Amino acid sequence: MAKIREKLYITVPSLFRCPISMDVMQSPVSLCTGVTYDRTSIQRWLDSGHDTCPATMQVLPSKDFIPNLTLHRLIRLWLLSAEPPSPDSSADNLHSLLRQIQTADDDLAGTLSKIAEFATTSGENRRKLAYFPGFDAAIVRALARCSSRIDASENAIYLLDSVLRENGNPEKIRRLIFDARQQCFDSMIFLLRNGSTKSKIETVRVLEFLACDFQSSKSIAETQGLLSSVTGFLKDGEEELRDAVLLFLGVVSVTRSAKVELVNCGVVELVSKFLRECSSAKTAERCLRVLAVLATCAEGREAMAAEPSCAVAVVERVTKAAKAAAEDAVVVLWSLCCLSGNVKVRDDVAKRNGVAVILLVMQRGWEEHVRSMCVDLIKVLKGACKNNGLGLELGTYDTKTTHIKPC
């Protein structure tokens, strides 16, 4: 086993790896905090709206990069001296490890650990695994077998997430997981409850990948204990985990029962708070998607109307949001002001210059159903303005808009 491990991969010095991607750095640059990253990875981090150093979480007074030429030279020397295994040898060793996954139950954790270490070495290794014959089936079987073993489960979900991020056989992996649905979902719930933050993020990403259509999303949402475990991370999870959960909730909540469960878990209050306070455009857009989904059920609309910051936060975000997120914002406002006819929400939106905001939004190119919702909103908000924000009863607005199907 030790010989196989030596032949399979080369151990990369930790200082040569980017703290974000964990790959060998191609162009190391340092921030003002002194931490060095690969230029591509840190640029992507900053472009997504972050203003902190990922490693230290310090706010960056300057986002300038300083090329780390010394480290760059050391990495080049190391690359020249390191002798990678031949393709034939690497393939033979992978085949050997895959056979051990299928047969050696006692040392499953150790075998998965060796493959995971190979995967963390470089993006090229992860791509090799993603397209290696039989690897996807072996990892799904491994995940199904380790529902109570934390080390094995964490390595299995890491490898599965890595394969999916490299777009390796996605349809086959979905089919394999749903064929072993009970065992695989038991392992994933075990990780959501007991795993590291990294493993929880990977598990949520895999679940979001699986929720590709109505039936898959329904099946996931109906898994006992899954939604409650995931929504708990909105309260105390770190930023990357929270963002993964928001993306997942936006795609998995396709049934009325799932939406009601999320409302009962306090998701509306939490998401409204994130929307009001977050500085990341990506997080704000995911918040708007979740609210738009929950606005299609009466319980969701009631919870949003009862949350003082919800509608106001949506109004403040709509003009800055990307087109898809702006449509989600319009859906939320239309659902509260027109479909529910909540007078207090109308007044709150009107006081936030809601008419001007919606008129500005209408200047973007929209399909007819979105324009129709905007027209409805302008009419009811003008009515609220005429009442001088006193919240006088206007009655439920009679609309012809059919884009939203309330449940």
Summary of the structure (lengths in Angstrom):
residues: 407
radius of gyration: 24.8
end to end distance: 57.4
largest distance: 80.6
contacts: 1337
relative contact order: 0.06
helix: 67%
strand: 3%
